[in-house]
Every structure is written in structure tokens, then in C-alpha cells.
Amino acid sequence: MAEENQEKSVTLWNKVLQTSLKLPFVNVNRDEFLTKELSKFCTPMEVMTALDDTPLKVLSKKEIDKLANQCISYHLTMVCGTSALMGLPGGWWMAGTIPTDLAQFYGHILSLLQKLLYLYGWPPLTDAKNQLDEGSLNIMTLFVGVAMGNKLAVEALTKVVGQVSKNAGIKISETIMAQYAIKIAQWIGINMTKEGFAKGVGKVLPLVGAPISATITYYTFRPMARRLKKHLDELYDMRHEGFNA
């Protein structure tokens, strides 16, 4: 029974992930995003350097902070504007359908995390055909876990970043990710269920039927976004050194 519940939890998160990724605003083109954002601080030559290598070589920490905070503010405004997560029907996870508001909420989380990753020097998550492979989906799952406050996800990504810094590529860390991604997906799925609500996991989803959905969404999305940025800030020195080695 325990194994069955774990499988259901993984399936639930994978459905939310895949549904959210289908939203038009979620997939972030690294080059287009960085070109637009870096032009606020950089010369055309510096922008090209960032695209070919990493923004860490042309942006100061203060500039990265400013751009990252602007991205957080934008997505916070957008997700609150949709009044996300208001009135989700009970038992939606059992029906196998993903409510639109839930997909919108996690869609903004996924879009934001891509933007933050690119600002902090990560290579593209998509391949030459603009597709996400299994390794990239695992990276997203781990970062969503970080946003939700999962310590195991933080541990996993610390190891991943250590490998990225040494080898300047995400692909080499697939073995490490495989050890953690399923556990994080289980944890996320469990905390999306009604049982998770009953245990008071307000950091995952607002309580159903909240009187002011925009306010509840604000106080859910904002700490998740801050956890993402805080973790990337903590890894900044390690990754900066790795990409400039």
C-alpha cells in the first residue's frame, strides 16, 4: 500500500508538471530572455559573451539581484492576478485532472525558476529542438522542492551544482539527480493531496475556500520564490568560481 501511494504521488506531480509546462508562458528561451534582461546593464558585446558563456562573467552580484527581484515581482503580480488556487474541488487528484488554477500557479513557478537559473549562470534546460529531456525535468522537480522548503532537494542540488562547476554541464549530473528526483516528486505529490492540507502544509498550497484568493496566493508564491533565490544566492560563489575556472 505504501509503495502504491508513493507511485500515485509521483504520478500526481508528473501530471501537474506536464500540464503546467504546456502553458504558453512557461517555456523560457534562454537566449531571448538573457538578451532582453542583460541589455539593461550590458553592451551588445557583453550580451554576446553572456549568451556564449554565462551572465556571471558580465553581471555583478548586485545586478543579478536586481534582475532576479524584478522577475519575482513580475510573476508574483501575474499569479495573483489570476486569483490562482481559489476553490479547487475536493478530490481533484483522484479524478486525474489538473485544475487550471493549479497549473497556472505552478506554471509561474516553473517559468520563474528557469529565468533565475539562467541569470545565475545555468546552461539551457532545453535541447536544440527546444525540448526538455528527463534530466531537465528532474532539475525542475528538485528546484520546486527547494521552493517548497524540502531539505533533501537542497542537498541534491548542492551536489548537482558541484558537478556542474567542475564539468560545465548539466548532463553529467543525471546519476545524482536520479537518486533524489523520485523522492522529491513523492514529497511534492503527497503535499498536494487533501491529507497534506490537513497536516497544515500551507507552504505548498493555500487552503481551499480562502476568502481572498489573491492574498493567499501572494503569501504562498512569495516565500517559494524567495527560497529559490536564496538557494541560488548561496550557490553563487561556487558556481561563479566553477564557470570562470
N, C-alpha and C positions, 0 to 999 in steps of 0.2 A: 504493500500500500504506500509505504514511504517513497519507494522508487517511482511509483506511478504518479504520485503528487509532484515529485521533483521534475519528472518529464513534462507534466502539464504546465508547470511553472515556466520551464524553458520555452515550451511551445507558445505560451501566452506572450512572453516578452518578444519572441521572434515575430509574432503576428503584429504586435504594436510597432516594432522596429520596421518591418517591411511596409506596413501601411503608412507610417509616418514618412518614410523615405520616398513614397510616391507623390507626396505633395510638391507642387512646382517650386516652392521657395526653399526647399530643404537642401538640394544638391548644390554645393558651393564649388564653383570653378576657381581653383587656387590662383591661377594667373590673373583672371579678371578681377577677382576680389583684391589681391595684393596691388595690382596696378592702380585701382581706384583709391585704395586707402593710403598707399605709400606716397602717392603724388601730392599729398597734403604736406609732406615733410621732405621729400627726396627729389633730386634731379632725375631726369629721364635715364641717365646713365646708372644712377644708383638703383633705380627701379629695376633695370635690366639685371643688375648684379643680384638683387634680391630674388628675382624670378629664376635666374640660372643657378643660384646657390641657396641663400637663406636671408630673410629680413634681419637676422641677428647681426649681419655684417654692415648694415646701413642704418639701423634704427637704434637709438639709445633706449635704455630701460624705461625712462620717463615717457618717451614717445610710444613705446609698446603699451604701457599702462593706459595712456590717453586713448589710443585706438581701441584697445580691448574694452575699456569702460564705455566708449561710445557704442560698440557692438552690443554690449549687455543692455544698455539703456534702450536701444532700438528694439531689441527682441522683447524686452520687458514691456514696453509700450504696446507692441503688436499683440502679444499673447494676452495681455489684459484687455485689449480692445475687442478681442473675440469672446470675452467672458468665458474663457476655457473652463472645462471641468464642472459646469453647473448642471446639476440634475441628472447625473449619469444614472441610467436604470440599474436597479439591483440585479446582480447575477449576469451582467453583460459578458463576463469572462467565460461563463458556462455556455452561453449561446454561440460563442465562437466568432462574434462580430466585434469590431473595434469602433467605439463611438467616435464621431467626428471630432468632438471637442478634445478627447484624449489624444487622438492622432495629431491635432493641431498643437497641443501643449508639448508633446514630445518632439514634434517636428521642429519647433522653435529651439528646443534644447539641442537637437542634433545639428541644426544649422549653425547655432551659436558655437558649439564645440568645434566644428570644422574651422570656423573663422579664427577662433582663439588658437587652435593648433597651428594654423598657417602663420599667424602673427608671431608665434613663439618658435617658429623655425622648423615645423614638421614638413616633410615632403608630401606630395599629393596622396590622398587616400584612394583616388580613382586611378584606373589604368588608362592606357592610350585610347580606349573606346569610351572613356568616361563612366566606367562601371566600377562598382565596389565589389572586391573579392571577399572571401571568407575572413582573411586576415584583417581587412579594414573594418568589417562588421564587428569583429572581436574587439578591435581598438575602440570603436564607438560604444560597445557594451561596457567595456571597462571604464570609460570616461563617464558614462551615465551613472555607473556605480559610484564613482568618485563624487559626482554631483549630488548623489543621494546620501552620501556620508558613509559608504562602505569601506572599511579599513582594508579589507582584502584586496579591493580594487586599487587602492593607493599603493599597496605593497607590490602588486603585479606590475603596475605602470612604472614604478621606480626601477624595477628590473628591466622592463622593456626599454626605458629611456637609457639605461646604462649600456644596453646593447646597441641602440641607435647611435649613441655618442661615439662608440668605438668603430662602428661599421658604416655609419651614414646611410642607413636604410631601414625601413620597417620590416621588410620581408624576413630578415634573419631572426626576428623575434617571434615567429609564428609558434615555435615549440613552447616558448614561455607562455604566450597568450593562451595556448590550448589547455594549459594546466589550470587556468583561472577562469576563462570566459564562461564556461558552463556553470560554474559555481555562482558567478556574479549574476548570470541570467536567471538562475533558480531564485536567488535572493530578490532580484527585482520583481520577478513574476509573483512570488509569494506576497510581496508587499503591495501588489496591485489588487489583490483579492479582497473580498469583504472581510476575511479574517484579519488581514493586515490593517484594515481600517479600525477594527475592533480593538486592536492592540495599540492604537494611537499613533500610527506611523504617519503623522501629519507632514513629515518632510518629504513624503513620496507623492501623495495626492491630497488635495483638500477634502474635507468631509462633504459627502453628498448632501445637497439641500442647503448649503451655506446661503445666508440671506443676501450677501453681497459678493457675488462670484468674482468680480474683478479684484476686489480687495483680497480675498482668499488666494486667488491666483498669484497676485503680486507677492504675498508673503510665502508662497511656495516656490515660485520661479526664481525670485531674487536670491534666496540663500543657495539654491542649486547652482546658479550662475556664479556666485561668489566662491563656492567651493571649487568649481572648475578653475577659475582664475587663480585662486590661492595655491592650488596644487601646481599649476604651471609656473607660478612665480617661484615656488620652492624648488622646482626643477630647472629654473632658468640658468643658473650658474653652471650646472652640469652639462646642459645641452649646448650652451654658448661655447663652452670650452671644447666640447666634442666636435662641433661643426667648424670650429676655427683651428683645429689641430692640423 
